[in-house]
Amino acid sequence: MTLLEEKLPAAPPRPASPSRGSVTLRDLGLGIRFAAAGGREGWIRTLLTAVGVGLGVALLLLASSVPHLLDERSAREQARSEMRISDSPDASAPKSDSSVLR
C-alpha cells in the first residue's frame, strides 16, 4: 500500500441542526440579555435602535405613498381644467342646465 492508497478513518456523523424556532428564540434571548445586562449603555443603545427602526419604517411608508399622492393630485388637476370639444368653430355641444358658459 502506498501513501495515496491509505484509507482515512470515517468522520463522526454531524450533529442534527436545531429547529428554526429554537434558533430564533435563542437569538432573541441573547439580544434581550445583551440589552438588559449592558447597564445604562445597553438600554440607550436599544432605545436608539428602536427609534432608528421606527424612523426608517416611517420613511419607507411615506416614500411608498408619494406616487399615489402625485397621481391623485394630477387627476384632480385634470378634472378642474377645461377641455375643448372640437377645434372646429361651428361644432357645439348641446346645451343643458349644467353647461358652463363663458
C-alpha positions as CSV (number, residue, x, y, z in Angstrom):
1,M,0.0,0.0,0.0
2,T,1.3,3.5,-0.9
3,L,0.7,6.7,1.0
4,L,-2.0,7.7,-1.5
5,E,-3.9,4.5,-1.1
6,E,-4.2,4.7,2.7
7,K,-7.8,4.9,3.9
8,L,-8.6,7.7,6.3
9,P,-10.9,6.9,9.2
10,A,-14.5,7.8,8.7
11,A,-15.5,11.2,10.2
12,P,-18.0,11.2,13.0
13,P,-21.6,12.0,12.0
14,R,-22.6,15.6,12.1
15,P,-24.9,16.6,14.9
16,A,-28.5,17.4,14.0
17,S,-29.1,21.1,13.4
18,P,-31.5,22.8,15.8
19,S,-35.0,23.7,14.6
20,R,-35.7,27.2,13.1
21,G,-37.9,28.2,16.0
22,S,-35.4,27.3,18.7
23,V,-32.7,29.3,16.9
24,T,-34.9,32.3,16.7
25,L,-35.8,32.1,20.4
26,R,-32.2,31.6,21.3
27,D,-31.2,34.7,19.3
28,L,-34.0,36.8,20.8
29,G,-33.0,35.7,24.3
30,L,-29.4,36.7,23.6
31,G,-30.4,40.1,22.3
32,I,-32.5,40.7,25.4
33,R,-29.7,39.6,27.7
34,F,-27.3,42.0,25.9
35,A,-29.7,44.9,26.2
36,A,-30.5,44.2,29.9
37,A,-27.0,43.3,31.0
38,G,-25.3,46.2,29.4
39,G,-26.5,48.7,32.0
40,R,-27.5,52.2,31.0
41,E,-25.5,52.0,27.8
42,G,-27.4,48.9,26.7
43,W,-30.7,50.5,27.3
44,I,-29.7,53.6,25.5
45,R,-28.4,51.6,22.6
46,T,-31.7,49.6,22.5
47,L,-33.7,52.8,22.6
48,L,-31.7,54.4,19.8
49,T,-32.0,51.3,17.7
50,A,-35.8,51.2,18.2
51,V,-36.1,54.9,17.3
52,G,-33.9,54.4,14.2
53,V,-36.0,51.4,13.0
54,G,-39.2,53.4,13.6
55,L,-38.0,56.4,11.6
56,G,-36.8,54.0,8.8
57,V,-40.2,52.4,8.6
58,A,-42.0,55.7,8.6
59,L,-39.7,57.0,5.8
60,L,-40.4,53.8,3.7
61,L,-44.2,54.2,4.2
62,L,-44.0,57.9,3.2
63,A,-41.8,57.1,0.2
64,S,-44.2,54.4,-1.0
65,S,-47.2,56.7,-0.8
66,V,-45.7,59.5,-2.8
67,P,-46.5,58.1,-6.3
68,H,-50.2,57.6,-5.4
69,L,-50.4,61.2,-3.9
70,L,-48.9,62.6,-7.1
71,D,-51.3,60.6,-9.3
72,E,-54.3,61.8,-7.3
73,R,-53.2,65.4,-7.5
74,S,-52.8,65.1,-11.2
75,A,-56.2,63.6,-11.6
76,R,-57.8,66.4,-9.6
77,E,-55.9,69.0,-11.6
78,Q,-57.2,67.4,-14.9
79,A,-60.7,67.3,-13.6
80,R,-60.7,71.0,-12.9
81,S,-59.3,72.0,-16.3
82,E,-61.5,73.0,-19.2
83,M,-61.3,70.9,-22.3
84,R,-62.2,71.8,-25.9
85,I,-64.7,69.5,-27.5
86,S,-63.6,70.3,-31.1
87,D,-61.2,72.6,-32.9
88,S,-63.9,73.5,-35.4
89,P,-65.6,76.8,-34.6
90,D,-69.1,75.6,-35.7
91,A,-69.0,72.5,-33.6
92,S,-71.1,73.0,-30.5
93,A,-72.2,70.7,-27.7
94,P,-75.9,70.6,-26.8
95,K,-76.7,73.0,-24.0
96,S,-78.1,71.8,-20.8
97,D,-78.7,73.2,-17.3
98,S,-75.2,72.2,-16.2
99,S,-73.4,73.8,-19.2
100,V,-70.6,76.2,-18.4
101,L,-70.9,79.4,-20.4
102,R,-68.1,81.9,-20.9
